[in-house]
Every structure is written in structure tokens, then in C-alpha cells.
């Protein structure tokens, strides 16, 4: 039987990544990123700078956090994700 730990050390990210040129400009509207993720059936996209290099990542969770805050909900940030969030009763 193969030891998964040893096998995982031999497999590279390139071996298992989803290939393609999927990415979005940092200046694109958030709505475009959300639609692109939905159409591509992915939950995150690389964010590209003016020269086409990756400068970050936008995720579906990033968009949900923004919308939740705009609707008046308190939502934890990445750095304090372990902090309980408060959801108003009746939500």
C-alpha cells in the first residue's frame, strides 16, 4: 500500500492544478469576478496587476463578506476568522 504522506511530497502543485489562463484585473468590477467564478465553476481567481502578474486572489468568500457587511451583518475577517460572528435573530 502506498504511503500518502510520501506520495504527497512527490506530487507538485503543477501536477494537480487546474490549467488555464483564468484571472481578473485588479481594476475589474467585483461583479465581473463573481460572474467569472460562477461561469468557470471555481471559488477563487488570481488577481492580475497591470503587467499581468498575479498580485493577489479574490474568492467567493471575499465577495460574500463584502455583501454581508453592506447588508448590516458583522462578519469576521481572515485574520480573526476563529472569532464567533453575530447573526441577527430572524436572519
mmCIF file as gemmi writes it, N, C-alpha and C atoms, coordinates in Angstrom:
data_model
loop_
_atom_site.group_PDB
_atom_site.id
_atom_site.type_symbol
_atom_site.label_atom_id
_atom_site.label_alt_id
_atom_site.label_comp_id
_atom_site.label_asym_id
_atom_site.label_entity_id
_atom_site.label_seq_id
_atom_site.pdbx_PDB_ins_code
_atom_site.Cartn_x
_atom_site.Cartn_y
_atom_site.Cartn_z
_atom_site.occupancy
_atom_site.B_iso_or_equiv
_atom_site.pdbx_formal_charge
_atom_site.auth_seq_id
_atom_site.auth_asym_id
_atom_site.pdbx_PDB_model_num
ATOM 1 N N . UNK Axp A 1 ? 0.844 -1.184 0 1 0 ? 1 A 1
ATOM 2 C CA . UNK Axp A 1 ? 0 0 0 1 0 ? 1 A 1
ATOM 3 C C . UNK Axp A 1 ? 0.889 1.246 0 1 0 ? 1 A 1
ATOM 4 N N . UNK Axp A 2 ? 0.498 2.258 -0.743 1 0 ? 2 A 1
ATOM 5 C CA . UNK Axp A 2 ? 1.272 3.489 -0.876 1 0 ? 2 A 1
ATOM 6 C C . UNK Axp A 2 ? 1.057 4.393 0.339 1 0 ? 2 A 1
ATOM 7 N N . UNK Axp A 3 ? 2.142 4.928 0.856 1 0 ? 3 A 1
ATOM 8 C CA . UNK Axp A 3 ? 2.062 5.881 1.96 1 0 ? 3 A 1
ATOM 9 C C . UNK Axp A 3 ? 1.682 7.244 1.385 1 0 ? 3 A 1
ATOM 10 N N . UNK Axp A 4 ? 0.509 7.733 1.732 1 0 ? 4 A 1
ATOM 11 C CA . UNK Axp A 4 ? 0.017 9 1.187 1 0 ? 4 A 1
ATOM 12 C C . UNK Axp A 4 ? 0.953 10.157 1.507 1 0 ? 4 A 1
ATOM 13 N N . UNK Axp A 5 ? 1.577 10.154 2.663 1 0 ? 5 A 1
ATOM 14 C CA . UNK Axp A 5 ? 2.489 11.222 3.031 1 0 ? 5 A 1
ATOM 15 C C . UNK Axp A 5 ? 3.667 11.318 2.083 1 0 ? 5 A 1
ATOM 16 N N . UNK Axp A 6 ? 4.267 10.178 1.761 1 0 ? 6 A 1
ATOM 17 C CA . UNK Axp A 6 ? 5.404 10.172 0.841 1 0 ? 6 A 1
ATOM 18 C C . UNK Axp A 6 ? 4.96 10.553 -0.563 1 0 ? 6 A 1
ATOM 19 N N . UNK Axp A 7 ? 3.809 10.05 -0.992 1 0 ? 7 A 1
ATOM 20 C CA . UNK Axp A 7 ? 3.3 10.366 -2.326 1 0 ? 7 A 1
ATOM 21 C C . UNK Axp A 7 ? 3.008 11.851 -2.448 1 0 ? 7 A 1
ATOM 22 N N . UNK Axp A 8 ? 2.47 12.444 -1.404 1 0 ? 8 A 1
ATOM 23 C CA . UNK Axp A 8 ? 2.141 13.868 -1.434 1 0 ? 8 A 1
ATOM 24 C C . UNK Axp A 8 ? 3.39 14.726 -1.562 1 0 ? 8 A 1
ATOM 25 N N . UNK Axp A 9 ? 4.504 14.255 -1.048 1 0 ? 9 A 1
ATOM 26 C CA . UNK Axp A 9 ? 5.754 15.003 -1.158 1 0 ? 9 A 1
ATOM 27 C C . UNK Axp A 9 ? 6.329 14.942 -2.568 1 0 ? 9 A 1
ATOM 28 N N . UNK Axp A 10 ? 5.967 13.919 -3.334 1 0 ? 10 A 1
ATOM 29 C CA . UNK Axp A 10 ? 6.476 13.783 -4.699 1 0 ? 10 A 1
ATOM 30 C C . UNK Axp A 10 ? 5.591 14.497 -5.721 1 0 ? 10 A 1
ATOM 31 N N . UNK Axp A 11 ? 4.349 14.792 -5.366 1 0 ? 11 A 1
ATOM 32 C CA . UNK Axp A 11 ? 3.414 15.444 -6.282 1 0 ? 11 A 1
ATOM 33 C C . UNK Axp A 11 ? 3.596 16.95 -6.173 1 0 ? 11 A 1
ATOM 34 N N . UNK Axp A 12 ? 3.658 17.621 -7.314 1 0 ? 12 A 1
ATOM 35 C CA . UNK Axp A 12 ? 3.803 19.076 -7.301 1 0 ? 12 A 1
ATOM 36 C C . UNK Axp A 12 ? 2.446 19.743 -7.506 1 0 ? 12 A 1
ATOM 37 N N . UNK Axp A 13 ? 2.375 21.01 -7.187 1 0 ? 13 A 1
ATOM 38 C CA . UNK Axp A 13 ? 1.164 21.785 -7.421 1 0 ? 13 A 1
ATOM 39 C C . UNK Axp A 13 ? 0.813 21.749 -8.906 1 0 ? 13 A 1
ATOM 40 N N . UNK Axp A 14 ? 1.832 21.849 -9.757 1 0 ? 14 A 1
ATOM 41 C CA . UNK Axp A 14 ? 1.618 21.806 -11.197 1 0 ? 14 A 1
ATOM 42 C C . UNK Axp A 14 ? 0.985 20.511 -11.664 1 0 ? 14 A 1
ATOM 43 N N . UNK Axp A 15 ? 1.215 19.417 -10.916 1 0 ? 15 A 1
ATOM 44 C CA . UNK Axp A 15 ? 0.616 18.131 -11.266 1 0 ? 15 A 1
ATOM 45 C C . UNK Axp A 15 ? -0.894 18.113 -11.04 1 0 ? 15 A 1
ATOM 46 N N . UNK Axp A 16 ? -1.38 18.906 -10.105 1 0 ? 16 A 1
ATOM 47 C CA . UNK Axp A 16 ? -2.793 18.832 -9.738 1 0 ? 16 A 1
ATOM 48 C C . UNK Axp A 16 ? -3.581 20.113 -9.974 1 0 ? 16 A 1
ATOM 49 N N . UNK Axp A 17 ? -2.91 21.181 -10.387 1 0 ? 17 A 1
ATOM 50 C CA . UNK Axp A 17 ? -3.602 22.462 -10.585 1 0 ? 17 A 1
ATOM 51 C C . UNK Axp A 17 ? -4.589 22.393 -11.748 1 0 ? 17 A 1
ATOM 52 N N . UNK Axp A 18 ? -5.513 23.311 -11.742 1 0 ? 18 A 1
ATOM 53 C CA . UNK Axp A 18 ? -6.412 23.482 -12.865 1 0 ? 18 A 1
ATOM 54 C C . UNK Axp A 18 ? -5.695 24.373 -13.869 1 0 ? 18 A 1
ATOM 55 N N . UNK Axp A 19 ? -5.398 23.842 -15.054 1 0 ? 19 A 1
ATOM 56 C CA . UNK Axp A 19 ? -4.673 24.657 -16.027 1 0 ? 19 A 1
ATOM 57 C C . UNK Axp A 19 ? -5.561 25.736 -16.635 1 0 ? 19 A 1
ATOM 58 N N . UNK Axp A 20 ? -4.937 26.738 -17.171 1 0 ? 20 A 1
ATOM 59 C CA . UNK Axp A 20 ? -5.7 27.765 -17.855 1 0 ? 20 A 1
ATOM 60 C C . UNK Axp A 20 ? -5.177 29.147 -17.561 1 0 ? 20 A 1
ATOM 61 N N . UNK Axp A 21 ? -5.757 30.084 -18.207 1 0 ? 21 A 1
ATOM 62 C CA . UNK Axp A 21 ? -5.344 31.484 -18.081 1 0 ? 21 A 1
ATOM 63 C C . UNK Axp A 21 ? -6.42 32.282 -17.361 1 0 ? 21 A 1
ATOM 64 N N . UNK Axp A 22 ? -7.103 31.661 -16.436 1 0 ? 22 A 1
ATOM 65 C CA . UNK Axp A 22 ? -8.173 32.314 -15.716 1 0 ? 22 A 1
ATOM 66 C C . UNK Axp A 22 ? -7.587 33.306 -14.723 1 0 ? 22 A 1
ATOM 67 N N . UNK Axp A 23 ? -8.039 34.524 -14.763 1 0 ? 23 A 1
ATOM 68 C CA . UNK Axp A 23 ? -7.597 35.565 -13.86 1 0 ? 23 A 1
ATOM 69 C C . UNK Axp A 23 ? -8.429 36.806 -14.116 1 0 ? 23 A 1
ATOM 70 N N . UNK Axp A 24 ? -8.324 37.781 -13.237 1 0 ? 24 A 1
ATOM 71 C CA . UNK Axp A 24 ? -9.108 39.004 -13.389 1 0 ? 24 A 1
ATOM 72 C C . UNK Axp A 24 ? -8.254 40.201 -13.001 1 0 ? 24 A 1
ATOM 73 N N . UNK Axp A 25 ? -8.447 41.289 -13.693 1 0 ? 25 A 1
ATOM 74 C CA . UNK Axp A 25 ? -7.711 42.515 -13.418 1 0 ? 25 A 1
ATOM 75 C C . UNK Axp A 25 ? -8.114 43.085 -12.066 1 0 ? 25 A 1
ATOM 76 N N . UNK Axp A 26 ? -7.16 43.676 -11.385 1 0 ? 26 A 1
ATOM 77 C CA . UNK Axp A 26 ? -7.437 44.31 -10.098 1 0 ? 26 A 1
ATOM 78 C C . UNK Axp A 26 ? -8.412 45.473 -10.24 1 0 ? 26 A 1
ATOM 79 N N . UNK Axp A 27 ? -8.545 46.019 -11.436 1 0 ? 27 A 1
ATOM 80 C CA . UNK Axp A 27 ? -9.447 47.153 -11.647 1 0 ? 27 A 1
ATOM 81 C C . UNK Axp A 27 ? -10.833 46.732 -12.14 1 0 ? 27 A 1
ATOM 82 N N . UNK Axp A 28 ? -11.056 45.438 -12.315 1 0 ? 28 A 1
ATOM 83 C CA . UNK Axp A 28 ? -12.364 44.953 -12.787 1 0 ? 28 A 1
ATOM 84 C C . UNK Axp A 28 ? -13.408 45.108 -11.683 1 0 ? 28 A 1
ATOM 85 N N . UNK Axp A 29 ? -14.662 45.357 -12.051 1 0 ? 29 A 1
ATOM 86 C CA . UNK Axp A 29 ? -15.722 45.407 -11.047 1 0 ? 29 A 1
ATOM 87 C C . UNK Axp A 29 ? -15.871 44.048 -10.345 1 0 ? 29 A 1
ATOM 88 N N . UNK Axp A 30 ? -16.207 44.069 -9.068 1 0 ? 30 A 1
ATOM 89 C CA . UNK Axp A 30 ? -16.4 42.838 -8.308 1 0 ? 30 A 1
ATOM 90 C C . UNK Axp A 30 ? -17.423 41.934 -8.986 1 0 ? 30 A 1
ATOM 91 N N . UNK Axp A 31 ? -18.466 42.521 -9.558 1 0 ? 31 A 1
ATOM 92 C CA . UNK Axp A 31 ? -19.498 41.719 -10.234 1 0 ? 31 A 1
ATOM 93 C C . UNK Axp A 31 ? -18.898 40.856 -11.336 1 0 ? 31 A 1
ATOM 94 N N . UNK Axp A 32 ? -17.899 41.374 -12.053 1 0 ? 32 A 1
ATOM 95 C CA . UNK Axp A 32 ? -17.264 40.596 -13.113 1 0 ? 32 A 1
ATOM 96 C C . UNK Axp A 32 ? -16.538 39.387 -12.536 1 0 ? 32 A 1
ATOM 97 N N . UNK Axp A 33 ? -15.893 39.572 -11.399 1 0 ? 33 A 1
ATOM 98 C CA . UNK Axp A 33 ? -15.19 38.463 -10.753 1 0 ? 33 A 1
ATOM 99 C C . UNK Axp A 33 ? -16.181 37.393 -10.302 1 0 ? 33 A 1
ATOM 100 N N . UNK Axp A 34 ? -17.297 37.822 -9.722 1 0 ? 34 A 1
ATOM 101 C CA . UNK Axp A 34 ? -18.311 36.872 -9.254 1 0 ? 34 A 1
ATOM 102 C C . UNK Axp A 34 ? -18.865 36.073 -10.426 1 0 ? 34 A 1
ATOM 103 N N . UNK Axp A 35 ? -19.185 36.748 -11.519 1 0 ? 35 A 1
ATOM 104 C CA . UNK Axp A 35 ? -19.713 36.064 -12.701 1 0 ? 35 A 1
ATOM 105 C C . UNK Axp A 35 ? -18.667 35.12 -13.286 1 0 ? 35 A 1
ATOM 106 N N . UNK Axp A 36 ? -17.419 35.576 -13.367 1 0 ? 36 A 1
ATOM 107 C CA . UNK Axp A 36 ? -16.346 34.736 -13.914 1 0 ? 36 A 1
ATOM 108 C C . UNK Axp A 36 ? -16.165 33.474 -13.077 1 0 ? 36 A 1
ATOM 109 N N . UNK Axp A 37 ? -16.219 33.602 -11.742 1 0 ? 37 A 1
ATOM 110 C CA . UNK Axp A 37 ? -16.098 32.427 -10.878 1 0 ? 37 A 1
ATOM 111 C C . UNK Axp A 37 ? -17.258 31.471 -11.099 1 0 ? 37 A 1
ATOM 112 N N . UNK Axp A 38 ? -18.464 32.009 -11.203 1 0 ? 38 A 1
ATOM 113 C CA . UNK Axp A 38 ? -19.636 31.156 -11.407 1 0 ? 38 A 1
ATOM 114 C C . UNK Axp A 38 ? -19.559 30.437 -12.75 1 0 ? 38 A 1
ATOM 115 N N . UNK Axp A 39 ? -19.189 31.159 -13.794 1 0 ? 39 A 1
ATOM 116 C CA . UNK Axp A 39 ? -19.113 30.555 -15.125 1 0 ? 39 A 1
ATOM 117 C C . UNK Axp A 39 ? -18.026 29.487 -15.199 1 0 ? 39 A 1
ATOM 118 N N . UNK Axp A 40 ? -16.911 29.725 -14.528 1 0 ? 40 A 1
ATOM 119 C CA . UNK Axp A 40 ? -15.798 28.775 -14.56 1 0 ? 40 A 1
ATOM 120 C C . UNK Axp A 40 ? -15.948 27.675 -13.514 1 0 ? 40 A 1
ATOM 121 N N . UNK Axp A 41 ? -16.969 27.79 -12.66 1 0 ? 41 A 1
ATOM 122 C CA . UNK Axp A 41 ? -17.215 26.822 -11.584 1 0 ? 41 A 1
ATOM 123 C C . UNK Axp A 41 ? -16.007 26.698 -10.661 1 0 ? 41 A 1
ATOM 124 N N . UNK Axp A 42 ? -15.485 27.868 -10.26 1 0 ? 42 A 1
ATOM 125 C CA . UNK Axp A 42 ? -14.376 27.939 -9.31 1 0 ? 42 A 1
ATOM 126 C C . UNK Axp A 42 ? -14.788 28.871 -8.173 1 0 ? 42 A 1
ATOM 127 N N . UNK Axp A 43 ? -14.07 28.82 -7.082 1 0 ? 43 A 1
ATOM 128 C CA . UNK Axp A 43 ? -14.41 29.664 -5.938 1 0 ? 43 A 1
ATOM 129 C C . UNK Axp A 43 ? -13.383 30.756 -5.679 1 0 ? 43 A 1
ATOM 130 N N . UNK Axp A 44 ? -12.376 30.858 -6.539 1 0 ? 44 A 1
ATOM 131 C CA . UNK Axp A 44 ? -11.371 31.913 -6.389 1 0 ? 44 A 1
ATOM 132 C C . UNK Axp A 44 ? -10.703 32.162 -7.739 1 0 ? 44 A 1
ATOM 133 N N . UNK Axp A 45 ? -10.198 33.373 -7.879 1 0 ? 45 A 1
ATOM 134 C CA . UNK Axp A 45 ? -9.488 33.764 -9.096 1 0 ? 45 A 1
ATOM 135 C C . UNK Axp A 45 ? -8.21 34.496 -8.727 1 0 ? 45 A 1
ATOM 136 N N . UNK Axp A 46 ? -7.141 34.302 -9.503 1 0 ? 46 A 1
ATOM 137 C CA . UNK Axp A 46 ? -5.963 35.139 -9.314 1 0 ? 46 A 1
ATOM 138 C C . UNK Axp A 46 ? -6.291 36.564 -9.752 1 0 ? 46 A 1
ATOM 139 N N . UNK Axp A 47 ? -5.797 37.525 -9.008 1 0 ? 47 A 1
ATOM 140 C CA . UNK Axp A 47 ? -5.968 38.939 -9.374 1 0 ? 47 A 1
ATOM 141 C C . UNK Axp A 47 ? -4.672 39.379 -10.043 1 0 ? 47 A 1
ATOM 142 N N . UNK Axp A 48 ? -4.829 39.98 -11.233 1 0 ? 48 A 1
ATOM 143 C CA . UNK Axp A 48 ? -3.677 40.346 -12.046 1 0 ? 48 A 1
ATOM 144 C C . UNK Axp A 48 ? -3.423 41.844 -12.014 1 0 ? 48 A 1
ATOM 145 N N . UNK Axp A 49 ? -2.158 42.208 -11.9 1 0 ? 49 A 1
ATOM 146 C CA . UNK Axp A 49 ? -1.754 43.608 -11.956 1 0 ? 49 A 1
ATOM 147 C C . UNK Axp A 49 ? -1.701 44.087 -13.396 1 0 ? 49 A 1
ATOM 148 N N . UNK Axp A 50 ? -1.357 45.348 -13.593 1 0 ? 50 A 1
ATOM 149 C CA . UNK Axp A 50 ? -1.316 45.931 -14.944 1 0 ? 50 A 1
ATOM 150 C C . UNK Axp A 50 ? -0.402 45.187 -15.914 1 0 ? 50 A 1
ATOM 151 N N . UNK Axp A 51 ? 0.655 44.566 -15.374 1 0 ? 51 A 1
ATOM 152 C CA . UNK Axp A 51 ? 1.592 43.846 -16.246 1 0 ? 51 A 1
ATOM 153 C C . UNK Axp A 51 ? 1.252 42.368 -16.397 1 0 ? 51 A 1
ATOM 154 N N . UNK Axp A 52 ? 0.107 41.952 -15.837 1 0 ? 52 A 1
ATOM 155 C CA . UNK Axp A 52 ? -0.332 40.565 -15.969 1 0 ? 52 A 1
ATOM 156 C C . UNK Axp A 52 ? 0.188 39.619 -14.922 1 0 ? 52 A 1
ATOM 157 N N . UNK Axp A 53 ? 0.972 40.129 -13.974 1 0 ? 53 A 1
ATOM 158 C CA . UNK Axp A 53 ? 1.467 39.264 -12.907 1 0 ? 53 A 1
ATOM 159 C C . UNK Axp A 53 ? 0.41 39.129 -11.811 1 0 ? 53 A 1
ATOM 160 N N . UNK Axp A 54 ? 0.445 38.021 -11.123 1 0 ? 54 A 1
ATOM 161 C CA . UNK Axp A 54 ? -0.509 37.777 -10.038 1 0 ? 54 A 1
ATOM 162 C C . UNK Axp A 54 ? -0.118 38.628 -8.839 1 0 ? 54 A 1
ATOM 163 N N . UNK Axp A 55 ? -1.089 39.422 -8.356 1 0 ? 55 A 1
ATOM 164 C CA . UNK Axp A 55 ? -0.822 40.285 -7.195 1 0 ? 55 A 1
ATOM 165 C C . UNK Axp A 55 ? -1.673 39.895 -5.991 1 0 ? 55 A 1
ATOM 166 N N . UNK Axp A 56 ? -2.579 38.932 -6.19 1 0 ? 56 A 1
ATOM 167 C CA . UNK Axp A 56 ? -3.435 38.507 -5.096 1 0 ? 56 A 1
ATOM 168 C C . UNK Axp A 56 ? -4.457 37.505 -5.575 1 0 ? 56 A 1
ATOM 169 N N . UNK Axp A 57 ? -5.486 37.346 -4.778 1 0 ? 57 A 1
ATOM 170 C CA . UNK Axp A 57 ? -6.528 36.375 -5.067 1 0 ? 57 A 1
ATOM 171 C C . UNK Axp A 57 ? -7.861 36.944 -4.58 1 0 ? 57 A 1
ATOM 172 N N . UNK Axp A 58 ? -8.908 36.767 -5.371 1 0 ? 58 A 1
ATOM 173 C CA . UNK Axp A 58 ? -10.266 37.133 -4.941 1 0 ? 58 A 1
ATOM 174 C C . UNK Axp A 58 ? -11.056 35.84 -4.834 1 0 ? 58 A 1
ATOM 175 N N . UNK Axp A 59 ? -11.764 35.67 -3.745 1 0 ? 59 A 1
ATOM 176 C CA . UNK Axp A 59 ? -12.54 34.447 -3.556 1 0 ? 59 A 1
ATOM 177 C C . UNK Axp A 59 ? -14.022 34.773 -3.419 1 0 ? 59 A 1
ATOM 178 N N . UNK Axp A 60 ? -14.823 33.751 -3.591 1 0 ? 60 A 1
ATOM 179 C CA . UNK Axp A 60 ? -16.26 33.908 -3.387 1 0 ? 60 A 1
ATOM 180 C C . UNK Axp A 60 ? -16.519 34.36 -1.949 1 0 ? 60 A 1
ATOM 181 N N . UNK Axp A 61 ? -15.723 33.88 -1.023 1 0 ? 61 A 1
ATOM 182 C CA . UNK Axp A 61 ? -15.874 34.278 0.378 1 0 ? 61 A 1
ATOM 183 C C . UNK Axp A 61 ? -15.607 35.769 0.562 1 0 ? 61 A 1
ATOM 184 N N . UNK Axp A 62 ? -14.616 36.31 -0.168 1 0 ? 62 A 1
ATOM 185 C CA . UNK Axp A 62 ? -14.351 37.751 -0.105 1 0 ? 62 A 1
ATOM 186 C C . UNK Axp A 62 ? -15.602 38.529 -0.509 1 0 ? 62 A 1
ATOM 187 N N . UNK Axp A 63 ? -16.247 38.093 -1.588 1 0 ? 63 A 1
ATOM 188 C CA . UNK Axp A 63 ? -17.458 38.778 -2.067 1 0 ? 63 A 1
ATOM 189 C C . UNK Axp A 63 ? -18.601 38.626 -1.062 1 0 ? 63 A 1
ATOM 190 N N . UNK Axp A 64 ? -18.762 37.427 -0.503 1 0 ? 64 A 1
ATOM 191 C CA . UNK Axp A 64 ? -19.835 37.215 0.473 1 0 ? 64 A 1
ATOM 192 C C . UNK Axp A 64 ? -19.632 38.078 1.708 1 0 ? 64 A 1
ATOM 193 N N . UNK Axp A 65 ? -18.383 38.234 2.145 1 0 ? 65 A 1
ATOM 194 C CA . UNK Axp A 65 ? -18.109 39.095 3.302 1 0 ? 65 A 1
ATOM 195 C C . UNK Axp A 65 ? -18.508 40.538 3.013 1 0 ? 65 A 1
ATOM 196 N N . UNK Axp A 66 ? -18.142 41.027 1.827 1 0 ? 66 A 1
ATOM 197 C CA . UNK Axp A 66 ? -18.477 42.404 1.468 1 0 ? 66 A 1
ATOM 198 C C . UNK Axp A 66 ? -19.991 42.6 1.448 1 0 ? 66 A 1
ATOM 199 N N . UNK Axp A 67 ? -20.703 41.705 0.764 1 0 ? 67 A 1
ATOM 200 C CA . UNK Axp A 67 ? -22.154 41.841 0.67 1 0 ? 67 A 1
ATOM 201 C C . UNK Axp A 67 ? -22.804 41.727 2.049 1 0 ? 67 A 1
ATOM 202 N N . UNK Axp A 68 ? -22.311 40.814 2.871 1 0 ? 68 A 1
ATOM 203 C CA . UNK Axp A 68 ? -22.873 40.65 4.215 1 0 ? 68 A 1
ATOM 204 C C . UNK Axp A 68 ? -22.724 41.921 5.031 1 0 ? 68 A 1
ATOM 205 N N . UNK Axp A 69 ? -21.536 42.551 4.952 1 0 ? 69 A 1
ATOM 206 C CA . UNK Axp A 69 ? -21.33 43.808 5.684 1 0 ? 69 A 1
ATOM 207 C C . UNK Axp A 69 ? -22.241 44.907 5.161 1 0 ? 69 A 1
ATOM 208 N N . UNK Axp A 70 ? -22.392 44.976 3.859 1 0 ? 70 A 1
ATOM 209 C CA . UNK Axp A 70 ? -23.26 46.006 3.277 1 0 ? 70 A 1
ATOM 210 C C . UNK Axp A 70 ? -24.706 45.815 3.687 1 0 ? 70 A 1
ATOM 211 N N . UNK Axp A 71 ? -25.09 44.564 3.987 1 0 ? 71 A 1
ATOM 212 C CA . UNK Axp A 71 ? -26.458 44.277 4.43 1 0 ? 71 A 1
ATOM 213 C C . UNK Axp A 71 ? -26.593 44.404 5.941 1 0 ? 71 A 1
ATOM 214 N N . UNK Axp A 72 ? -25.512 44.84 6.605 1 0 ? 72 A 1
ATOM 215 C CA . UNK Axp A 72 ? -25.59 45.121 8.027 1 0 ? 72 A 1
ATOM 216 C C . UNK Axp A 72 ? -25.169 44 8.957 1 0 ? 72 A 1
ATOM 217 N N . UNK Axp A 73 ? -24.597 42.93 8.428 1 0 ? 73 A 1
ATOM 218 C CA . UNK Axp A 73 ? -24.146 41.828 9.273 1 0 ? 73 A 1
ATOM 219 C C . UNK Axp A 73 ? -22.692 42.034 9.68 1 0 ? 73 A 1
ATOM 220 N N . UNK Axp A 74 ? -22.374 41.561 10.875 1 0 ? 74 A 1
ATOM 221 C CA . UNK Axp A 74 ? -20.996 41.601 11.346 1 0 ? 74 A 1
ATOM 222 C C . UNK Axp A 74 ? -20.326 40.306 10.906 1 0 ? 74 A 1
ATOM 223 N N . UNK Axp A 75 ? -19.222 40.419 10.179 1 0 ? 75 A 1
ATOM 224 C CA . UNK Axp A 75 ? -18.558 39.245 9.622 1 0 ? 75 A 1
ATOM 225 C C . UNK Axp A 75 ? -17.077 39.295 9.98 1 0 ? 75 A 1
ATOM 226 N N . UNK Axp A 76 ? -16.532 38.149 10.393 1 0 ? 76 A 1
ATOM 227 C CA . UNK Axp A 76 ? -15.116 38.077 10.771 1 0 ? 76 A 1
ATOM 228 C C . UNK Axp A 76 ? -14.215 38.256 9.557 1 0 ? 76 A 1
ATOM 229 N N . UNK Axp A 77 ? -13.063 38.867 9.786 1 0 ? 77 A 1
ATOM 230 C CA . UNK Axp A 77 ? -12.03 38.997 8.755 1 0 ? 77 A 1
ATOM 231 C C . UNK Axp A 77 ? -11.225 37.713 8.727 1 0 ? 77 A 1
ATOM 232 N N . UNK Axp A 78 ? -10.365 37.566 7.724 1 0 ? 78 A 1
ATOM 233 C CA . UNK Axp A 78 ? -9.493 36.394 7.639 1 0 ? 78 A 1
ATOM 234 C C . UNK Axp A 78 ? -8.644 36.226 8.881 1 0 ? 78 A 1
ATOM 235 N N . UNK Axp A 79 ? -8.068 37.338 9.371 1 0 ? 79 A 1
ATOM 236 C CA . UNK Axp A 79 ? -7.142 37.241 10.488 1 0 ? 79 A 1
ATOM 237 C C . UNK Axp A 79 ? -7.82 36.932 11.816 1 0 ? 79 A 1
ATOM 238 N N . UNK Axp A 80 ? -9.139 37.073 11.878 1 0 ? 80 A 1
ATOM 239 C CA . UNK Axp A 80 ? -9.847 36.714 13.11 1 0 ? 80 A 1
ATOM 240 C C . UNK Axp A 80 ? -11.029 35.803 12.797 1 0 ? 80 A 1
ATOM 241 N N . UNK Axp A 81 ? -10.834 34.911 11.813 1 0 ? 81 A 1
ATOM 242 C CA . UNK Axp A 81 ? -11.909 34.025 11.373 1 0 ? 81 A 1
ATOM 243 C C . UNK Axp A 81 ? -12.39 33.099 12.486 1 0 ? 81 A 1
ATOM 244 N N . UNK Axp A 82 ? -11.573 32.864 13.492 1 0 ? 82 A 1
ATOM 245 C CA . UNK Axp A 82 ? -11.997 31.994 14.586 1 0 ? 82 A 1
ATOM 246 C C . UNK Axp A 82 ? -12.931 32.72 15.55 1 0 ? 82 A 1
ATOM 247 N N . UNK Axp A 83 ? -13.034 34.027 15.421 1 0 ? 83 A 1
ATOM 248 C CA . UNK Axp A 83 ? -13.913 34.807 16.276 1 0 ? 83 A 1
ATOM 249 C C . UNK Axp A 83 ? -15.363 34.525 15.895 1 0 ? 83 A 1
ATOM 250 N N . UNK Axp A 84 ? -16.228 34.246 16.863 1 0 ? 84 A 1
ATOM 251 C CA . UNK Axp A 84 ? -17.633 33.992 16.521 1 0 ? 84 A 1
ATOM 252 C C . UNK Axp A 84 ? -18.244 35.204 15.828 1 0 ? 84 A 1
ATOM 253 N N . UNK Axp A 85 ? -19.099 34.944 14.879 1 0 ? 85 A 1
ATOM 254 C CA . UNK Axp A 85 ? -19.791 36.029 14.181 1 0 ? 85 A 1
ATOM 255 C C . UNK Axp A 85 ? -21.183 36.147 14.751 1 0 ? 85 A 1
ATOM 256 N N . UNK Axp A 86 ? -21.722 37.35 14.717 1 0 ? 86 A 1
ATOM 257 C CA . UNK Axp A 86 ? -23.074 37.546 15.233 1 0 ? 86 A 1
ATOM 258 C C . UNK Axp A 86 ? -24.034 37.684 14.06 1 0 ? 86 A 1
ATOM 259 N N . UNK Axp A 87 ? -25.078 36.882 14.1 1 0 ? 87 A 1
ATOM 260 C CA . UNK Axp A 87 ? -26.12 36.929 13.078 1 0 ? 87 A 1
ATOM 261 C C . UNK Axp A 87 ? -27.392 37.392 13.767 1 0 ? 87 A 1
ATOM 262 N N . UNK Axp A 88 ? -27.982 38.484 13.282 1 0 ? 88 A 1
ATOM 263 C CA . UNK Axp A 88 ? -29.206 38.976 13.91 1 0 ? 88 A 1
ATOM 264 C C . UNK Axp A 88 ? -30.298 37.91 13.91 1 0 ? 88 A 1
ATOM 265 N N . UNK Axp A 89 ? -31.094 37.888 14.976 1 0 ? 89 A 1
ATOM 266 C CA . UNK Axp A 89 ? -32.181 36.926 15.022 1 0 ? 89 A 1
ATOM 267 C C . UNK Axp A 89 ? -33.148 37.184 13.89 1 0 ? 89 A 1
ATOM 268 N N . UNK Axp A 90 ? -33.699 36.117 13.346 1 0 ? 90 A 1
ATOM 269 C CA . UNK Axp A 90 ? -34.624 36.245 12.222 1 0 ? 90 A 1
ATOM 270 C C . UNK Axp A 90 ? -33.92 36.265 10.878 1 0 ? 90 A 1
ATOM 271 N N . UNK Axp A 91 ? -32.591 36.146 10.889 1 0 ? 91 A 1
ATOM 272 C CA . UNK Axp A 91 ? -31.841 36.158 9.62 1 0 ? 91 A 1
ATOM 273 C C . UNK Axp A 91 ? -31.882 34.811 8.96 1 0 ? 91 A 1
